């Protein structure tokens, strides 16, 4: 049994945040030191120069061995011309007029994105759930709340990351999107990444990882390793990492310790960026 302790009467809000963070660490399985000196992982990240302020180019990483699968061959985009999309608003309008994915007919809202378009970190999930479909915002349900807590442990929040999904419309019953649905939406998320051009791309869950890494390998094999994301419109590869989806962690809490290691890798990459 854990020892009892009393928090100082500084601020109930601060105390509640500390207790919540400690509980999160306990759930993650954090029970040993990972460095020579103590580190405050709840402190804000060290401010690094904005994009374009350094002449040093990002590190080019070894691409993931690719095993292409059929659904990555995208269908014709009907009347949508993605080359005309120069801004995020252009892309949103293009999705709004796109009729090539049947999920649009059953969804309540287009779930485009959330967060800061100027952020260094971009997260790409799978597809909206019921809460996201109602609000039109990604990751706002129970899984989204867990994602927010995970980001907070390394000093990030929705003002310092940008979030979207592979598929912007909710699949009925919260099922996984089909290969055909993914193929229809993949060109849009690729364009989305090109427009944001983040320094770090975080692929949240197996669907996002397989789609954007163009692989059949499972997430348990590839998570927690730095890879390169490339696409024809990108001038340089983007440093990318895959991690477990929060919904998976809710079902399998024993995997939270591995997600904690992924978060530390992201934090370290941000702190050492030049």
Rosetta blueprint (number, residue, H / E / L):
1 X L
2 X L
3 X L
4 X L
5 X L
6 X L
7 X L
8 X L
9 X L
10 X L
11 X L
12 X H
13 X H
14 X H
15 X H
16 X H
17 X H
18 X H
19 X H
20 X H
21 X H
22 X H
23 X H
24 X H
25 X H
26 X H
27 X H
28 X H
29 X L
30 X L
31 X L
32 X L
33 X L
34 X L
35 X L
36 X L
37 X L
38 X L
39 X L
40 X L
41 X L
42 X L
43 X L
44 X L
45 X L
46 X L
47 X L
48 X L
49 X L
50 X L
51 X L
52 X L
53 X L
54 X L
55 X L
56 X L
57 X L
58 X L
59 X L
60 X L
61 X L
62 X L
63 X L
64 X L
65 X L
66 X L
67 X L
68 X L
69 X L
70 X H
71 X H
72 X H
73 X L
74 X L
75 X L
76 X L
77 X L
78 X L
79 X L
80 X L
81 X L
82 X H
83 X H
84 X H
85 X L
86 X L
87 X L
88 X H
89 X H
90 X H
91 X H
92 X H
93 X H
94 X H
95 X H
96 X H
97 X H
98 X L
99 X L
100 X L
101 X L
102 X L
103 X H
104 X H
105 X H
106 X H
107 X L
108 X L
109 X L
110 X L
111 X L
112 X L
113 X L
114 X E
115 X E
116 X L
117 X L
118 X L
119 X L
120 X L
121 X E
122 X E
123 X E
124 X E
125 X E
126 X E
127 X E
128 X L
129 X L
130 X H
131 X H
132 X H
133 X H
134 X H
135 X H
136 X L
137 X L
138 X L
139 X L
140 X L
141 X L
142 X H
143 X H
144 X H
145 X H
146 X H
147 X H
148 X H
149 X H
150 X H
151 X H
152 X H
153 X L
154 X L
155 X L
156 X L
157 X L
158 X L
159 X L
160 X L
161 X E
162 X E
163 X E
164 X E
165 X E
166 X E
167 X E
168 X L
169 X L
170 X L
171 X L
172 X H
173 X H
174 X H
175 X L
176 X L
177 X L
178 X L
179 X H
180 X H
181 X H
182 X H
183 X H
184 X H
185 X H
186 X H
187 X H
188 X H
189 X H
190 X H
191 X H
192 X H
193 X H
194 X H
195 X H
196 X H
197 X L
198 X L
199 X L
200 X E
201 X E
202 X E
203 X E
204 X E
205 X L
206 X H
207 X H
208 X H
209 X H
210 X H
211 X H
212 X H
213 X H
214 X L
215 X L
216 X L
217 X L
218 X L
219 X H
220 X H
221 X H
222 X H
223 X L
224 X L
225 X L
226 X L
227 X E
228 X E
229 X E
230 X L
231 X L
232 X L
233 X L
234 X L
235 X L
236 X L
237 X L
238 X E
239 X E
240 X E
241 X E
242 X E
243 X E
244 X L
245 X L
246 X H
247 X H
248 X H
249 X H
250 X H
251 X H
252 X L
253 X H
254 X H
255 X H
256 X H
257 X H
258 X H
259 X H
260 X H
261 X H
262 X H
263 X H
264 X H
265 X H
266 X H
267 X H
268 X H
269 X H
270 X H
271 X H
272 X H
273 X L
274 X L
